[in-house]
């Protein structure tokens, strides 16, 4: 079945193989109500139902697309959540009795529900199937035959052992878009290694350039390698859906953490590849722009300023009431990079003369970028963050009322058409097993009972 899609981009850290040629509190919230375990917008005419897979908003760009999600932890679940936010029906396959590892990652928990799991599993249905059992893998093949996309993050070769590799599934569904996320790729010397964000970040060079100038390498505060891989996979899947709309062909997409991380080196990779210069750690500073970093203020808070041009540096000096812009050593950015230590020492002394609040008042008319280093409390109290309406609130059947950061994108016609929103609470383990297997795979009640007794489903 072919469907119409909007224009999307394909990002280069993903590999696509075609079927024929083998070639990612103090803030306002949006409130939603829940019924029968489903989160729906209060008063909405497009309230989701279990019968149609909770995807009744026909204005959603991915309405009618069904995704079979065999991923766990972060990169894959983030990708499938983004697809779900855009209207796709996402069926999350989990191991009976265990489920996604992040269900147990904590504290913190809310009434026993992991905050980590809540973050990346909204708008999904959970089906508990033991895919290592022949009956379980058969159920997955049945579901895959009725899906547009299958996504997994098993080690290379693992699903092939269960008859769930791409070559197995495309025989039943030649239009399926099959996407794998691995640590290091489907082949190569590291193919059988498990991949975690911090390891890929280390091998891929990100930790080498992250941390204090004279300090030890540091990990980034969130799992940016995982997140970026999910975004790359998301873009590649959308591109594959667009191509399928033209050609009728499915695709085999391969993403991995290491390739994503190397791609994330962007300009620093270009610097090294073209000049041989080895990048170093700069703390909050920038290798090629000065000043572009944080400064400690009188009250021991931090303020970040960035002067990306000579005109912006002049504007900064005017607001600080200093004459550095006219000094030959600081006249151009190249001059300022060459005399970085001297200039930063001068600016450090200036910024220590006022509190953060005082500097924010002084810099209000600035034509250059600046901002405070906010705690999470200040992030969610920030007037612009509140204006963007990023936080949504849903009723969870176990955790009660929970808050989450919703989709960070908006469509210009959202008043009259689609707006990404929370339609489902993150699901309980196996919450939708019976409904999905009955509706999509055609499994009868007696067969479900027998499968449950044998521990194949839960």
C-alpha positions in Angstrom: 0.0 0.0 0.0 1.5 3.3 -1.0 0.8 6.5 0.9 1.7 10.2 0.4 4.4 11.8 2.5 5.9 15.2 3.1 9.4 16.0 2.1 12.1 14.6 4.4 15.9 14.5 4.4 18.3 11.5 4.4 21.3 11.9 6.6 24.7 10.4 5.6 25.5 8.5 8.8 22.9 5.9 7.8 23.3 3.2 5.2 20.3 2.3 3.0 20.1 -0.9 0.9 17.3 -1.2 -1.6 15.5 -4.5 -2.3 17.0 -4.7 -5.8 20.4 -3.2 -5.9 21.8 -3.7 -2.4 23.2 -0.3 -2.4 17.7 9.7 14.3 6.1 22.6 38.9 7.2 26.1 37.9 6.0 25.8 34.4 2.8 25.6 32.4 1.9 22.2 31.0 -0.5 20.9 28.4 -2.9 18.5 30.1 -4.4 15.4 28.7 -6.9 12.9 29.9 -6.6 9.1 29.7 -9.2 6.4 29.1 -8.8 2.6 29.0 -5.0 3.1 29.3 -4.8 5.6 26.4 -3.7 9.2 26.7 -6.0 11.5 24.6 -6.4 15.2 24.4 -9.1 16.6 26.6 -12.1 17.4 24.4 -10.5 16.2 21.2 -12.6 15.0 18.3 -9.7 12.9 17.2 -9.4 10.9 20.5 -7.5 7.6 19.9 -9.0 4.2 20.4 -7.6 0.8 21.0 -9.5 -0.6 18.0 -7.7 1.6 15.5 -4.3 1.5 17.2 -4.7 4.9 18.9 -3.8 6.8 15.7 -7.1 8.4 14.7 -5.6 11.8 13.8 -5.8 11.7 10.0 -4.0 15.1 9.8 -0.8 13.4 11.2 1.8 13.0 8.5 2.5 9.4 9.3 -1.1 8.4 9.9 -1.5 4.8 8.6 2.1 3.9 9.0 2.7 1.0 11.3 6.1 0.4 13.0 7.2 -2.8 14.7 9.7 -1.8 17.3 12.2 -4.4 18.6 14.5 -1.8 20.2 15.4 -1.1 23.8 17.1 1.5 25.9 17.6 4.9 24.0 18.6 5.3 20.4 15.9 3.0 18.9 13.1 3.9 21.3 13.8 7.6 20.7 13.5 7.1 17.0 10.3 5.1 17.2 8.8 7.7 19.6 9.5 10.4 17.1 7.7 8.4 14.4 4.8 7.8 16.9 4.7 11.6 17.6 4.2 12.1 13.9 1.2 9.7 13.9 2.7 6.3 13.2 1.3 3.3 15.1 4.2 1.9 17.0 4.1 -1.6 18.4 6.9 -2.2 21.0 7.9 -5.8 21.3 9.3 -6.7 24.8 10.5 -9.8 26.5 7.9 -11.3 28.8 8.7 -10.7 32.5 11.5 -8.4 31.8 10.8 -5.8 29.1 13.0 -2.9 28.1 16.0 -2.6 30.4 15.2 1.0 31.1 12.0 -0.1 33.0 14.4 -0.9 35.8 16.9 2.0 35.3 16.7 4.1 38.4 16.2 5.7 40.8 14.3 7.9 40.2 11.0 6.1 39.9 7.5 7.4 40.2 5.4 4.8 42.0 7.8 2.2 40.7 7.8 3.4 37.1 11.2 4.4 35.7 11.5 8.1 34.7 14.0 6.9 32.1 11.4 4.7 30.4 8.8 7.4 30.6 11.1 9.7 28.6 11.2 7.8 25.3 8.2 5.5 25.1 5.1 7.6 24.8 2.5 6.9 22.1 3.4 3.2 21.8 1.7 -0.1 22.4 3.6 -2.8 24.4 3.4 -6.5 23.3 5.3 -9.1 25.3 6.6 -11.9 23.1 9.5 -14.2 23.6 11.1 -14.0 20.1 13.6 -16.7 21.0 10.8 -19.3 20.9 9.7 -20.6 17.5 6.1 -19.6 18.2 7.2 -16.2 19.3 9.3 -15.6 16.2 6.4 -16.8 14.1 4.2 -14.1 15.7 6.8 -11.4 14.9 6.8 -12.6 11.2 3.0 -12.3 11.1 3.1 -8.8 12.6 6.0 -7.8 10.3 3.9 -8.8 7.3 1.4 -6.1 8.3 3.9 -3.4 9.1 5.6 -0.7 7.1 8.8 -0.4 9.3 10.7 -2.9 11.5 13.4 -1.5 13.7 15.8 -3.4 16.0 19.0 -3.0 18.0 20.1 -6.6 18.4 23.7 -7.6 17.8 24.4 -8.4 14.2 23.2 -11.9 13.2 21.0 -12.3 16.3 17.6 -11.9 14.6 18.8 -14.1 11.7 19.0 -17.0 14.1 15.3 -16.5 14.8 14.3 -16.2 11.1 13.8 -12.5 11.5 16.6 -11.0 9.4 15.9 -8.7 6.5 16.2 -11.4 3.9 13.6 -13.5 5.9 11.1 -10.8 6.3 11.3 -9.2 2.8 10.1 -12.4 1.3 6.7 -11.9 3.0 6.7 -8.1 2.8 8.9 -6.7 0.0 7.9 -3.2 0.9 9.1 -3.4 4.5 11.6 -0.8 5.7 14.0 -2.7 7.9 16.3 -0.6 10.2 19.0 -1.8 12.5 20.9 0.1 15.1 24.1 -1.5 16.2 27.1 -0.4 18.2 29.7 -0.5 15.4 28.0 -1.8 12.2 26.7 -5.0 10.7 30.2 -6.1 9.6 33.8 -5.2 10.5 36.2 -6.2 13.4 33.9 -4.7 16.1 30.6 -6.1 14.7 30.0 -8.5 17.7 30.7 -5.9 20.4 27.9 -4.5 22.4 27.5 -0.8 21.9 26.8 1.8 24.6 26.8 5.6 24.2 29.8 6.3 26.4 32.0 3.7 24.7 31.2 4.9 21.2 31.8 8.4 22.5 35.2 7.4 23.7 36.2 5.4 20.6 34.7 8.0 18.3 36.7 11.0 19.7 34.0 13.0 21.5 35.4 12.4 25.0 38.8 13.4 23.7 37.4 16.9 23.1 35.0 17.2 26.0 36.1 18.4 29.5 38.3 21.1 31.1 41.3 22.2 29.2 43.8 20.7 31.6 41.4 18.0 33.0 40.4 14.5 32.2 38.1 13.5 29.3 34.5 13.8 30.2 31.2 12.3 28.9 28.5 14.6 27.8 25.7 15.0 30.4 23.1 13.2 28.2 23.7 10.3 25.8 24.2 12.4 22.7 25.6 9.6 20.6 22.5 7.5 21.2 20.2 10.5 20.6 22.0 11.5 17.4 21.8 7.9 16.1 18.1 7.9 16.8 17.8 11.1 14.8 19.8 9.8 11.9 17.7 6.6 11.8 14.5 8.7 12.0 15.6 10.7 9.0 16.7 7.7 7.0 13.4 5.9 7.7 11.4 8.9 6.5 13.5 9.1 3.4 13.0 5.4 2.7 9.2 5.8 3.1 9.3 8.7 0.6 11.3 6.6 -1.8 8.9 3.6 -1.3 6.1 5.9 -2.2 7.7 6.5 -5.6 9.2 3.0 -6.3 7.2 0.5 -4.2 10.5 -0.8 -2.8 11.4 -1.4 0.8 14.8 -0.8 2.2 17.4 -2.1 4.6 18.8 0.7 6.7 21.9 0.2 8.8 22.8 2.8 11.6 25.4 2.5 14.3 26.7 4.5 17.2 30.3 4.7 16.1 29.5 6.0 12.6 27.1 8.6 14.1 29.7 9.7 16.6 32.4 10.2 14.0 29.9 12.2 11.9 29.2 14.3 14.9 32.8 15.5 15.0 31.8 17.8 12.0 34.1 20.8 11.8 36.7 19.3 14.1 36.9 16.2 11.8 37.3 18.5 8.9 40.1 20.4 10.7 42.0 17.2 11.4 41.5 15.6 8.0 42.6 18.6 6.1 45.3 20.0 8.3 46.4 17.2 10.5 45.8 19.4 13.6 44.7 17.3 16.6 41.8 18.9 18.4 42.0 19.3 22.2 39.6 19.9 25.1 38.6 23.5 25.6 36.0 23.3 28.4 33.2 25.6 27.4 35.4 27.5 25.0 35.6 27.2 21.2 38.7 26.2 19.3 38.2 28.8 16.5 36.1 31.6 18.0 37.1 33.9 20.8 35.3 34.8 23.0 32.9 32.0 22.9 32.6 30.4 26.4 31.3 30.7 29.9 32.5 33.3 32.5 32.0 33.1 36.3 30.1 36.1 37.7 30.4 37.8 41.1 27.8 35.5 42.7 29.6 32.3 41.4 27.0 31.7 38.6 28.0 31.3 35.0 27.2 33.3 31.9 27.9 32.2 28.3 28.7 34.8 25.6 29.6 34.2 22.0 31.1 36.8 19.7 31.1 35.1 16.3 32.1 38.1 14.3 34.2 41.3 14.8 31.1 43.4 14.9 29.6 41.2 17.7 32.9 41.6 19.7 32.7 45.3 19.3 29.1 45.3 20.5 30.2 43.1 23.5 32.9 45.6 24.4 30.5 48.5 24.2 28.1 46.9 26.7 30.9 45.9 29.0 32.3 49.5 28.7 35.8 48.4 27.8 37.9 49.4 24.8 39.4 45.9 23.9 37.9 46.0 20.3 40.3 48.8 19.4 43.4 47.1 20.5 45.5 45.6 17.7 45.8 42.2 19.6 42.0 41.8 19.6 40.9 43.6 16.4 40.0 40.4 14.4 38.9 37.0 15.4 42.2 35.6 14.2 44.0 38.1 16.5 41.7 37.1 19.4 42.4 33.4 18.9 46.2 34.1 18.8 45.9 36.1 22.0 43.2 34.0 23.7 44.7 33.7 27.1 45.3 37.4 27.5 41.8 38.4 26.3 40.0 35.7 28.4 41.9 36.9 31.5 40.7 40.4 30.9 37.1 39.4 30.3 37.1 37.1 33.3 38.0 40.1 35.5 35.2 42.2 34.0 32.5 39.5 34.5 33.4 39.0 38.1 32.4 42.6 38.8 28.6 42.0 38.6 26.2 39.2 39.5 24.5 37.1 36.9 21.2 38.9 37.3 23.0 42.3 36.8 24.8 41.1 33.7 21.6 39.7 32.2 20.1 43.2 32.6 23.2 44.9 31.1 23.2 42.5 28.1 19.5 42.7 27.4 20.0 45.0 24.2 22.8 42.7 23.0 23.1 41.9 19.3 25.3 38.8 20.0 24.2 35.5 21.6 24.4 35.2 25.4 22.7 33.2 28.2 23.0 31.9 31.7 24.1 28.4 32.6 20.8 27.2 34.0 19.9 24.6 36.5 17.0 22.4 35.5 14.8 24.4 37.8 15.6 27.5 35.9 15.4 25.8 32.6 11.7 24.9 33.1 11.0 28.3 34.6 12.6 30.1 31.7 10.0 32.3 30.0 11.0 31.2 26.5 10.9 27.5 27.4 7.4 28.1 28.9 6.4 30.0 25.8 7.3 27.0 23.6 4.9 24.8 25.6 7.4 21.9 25.7 6.1 20.2 28.8 3.1 18.0 28.6 1.3 16.3 31.4 -0.5 12.9 31.2 -2.2 10.6 33.6 -0.4 7.3 34.0 -2.4 4.3 35.4 0.3 3.4 37.8 2.5 6.5 38.2 -0.4 9.0 38.4 0.1 12.4 36.8 3.5 12.6 35.1 5.2 15.3 33.1 7.4 14.8 30.0 9.0 17.0 27.4 6.9 16.7 24.2 7.9 16.9 20.6 10.2 20.0 20.0 8.8 20.7 16.5 5.8 22.6 15.5 3.9 22.8 12.2 2.9 26.2 11.0 -0.7 25.1 10.4 -1.1 23.5 13.8 -4.3 25.5 14.6 -6.1 23.9 11.8 -4.2 20.6 11.3 -1.6 18.4 12.9 0.3 19.0 16.0 2.6 16.4 17.5 1.1 15.4 20.9 1.0 12.8 23.5 -1.7 10.3 22.5 -0.6 7.4 24.7 1.0 7.1 28.1 4.2 5.0 28.0 2.8 1.5 28.1 2.9 -1.1 30.8 4.8 -4.3 29.9 2.6 -6.4 27.6 -0.3 -4.0 28.1 -1.5 -4.4 24.5 -0.5 -8.0 23.8 -3.9 -9.4 23.3 -5.4 -6.4 21.4 -2.5 -6.2 18.9 -2.1 -9.9 18.3 -5.8 -10.3 17.8 -6.3 -7.2 15.6 -3.1 -7.4 13.5 -1.9 -11.0 13.6 -5.3 -12.6 13.7 -4.5 -14.7 16.7 -7.6 -16.3 18.4 -8.5 -16.2 22.1 -7.8 -19.9 22.5 -4.4 -19.7 20.8 -3.6 -16.7 23.0 -4.4 -18.7 26.1 -2.2 -21.5 25.0 0.7 -19.2 24.1 0.4 -17.5 27.5 0.4 -20.8 29.3 3.6 -21.8 27.6 5.2 -18.4 28.4 5.5 -17.3 24.7 3.4 -14.2 25.3 2.5 -12.2 28.4 
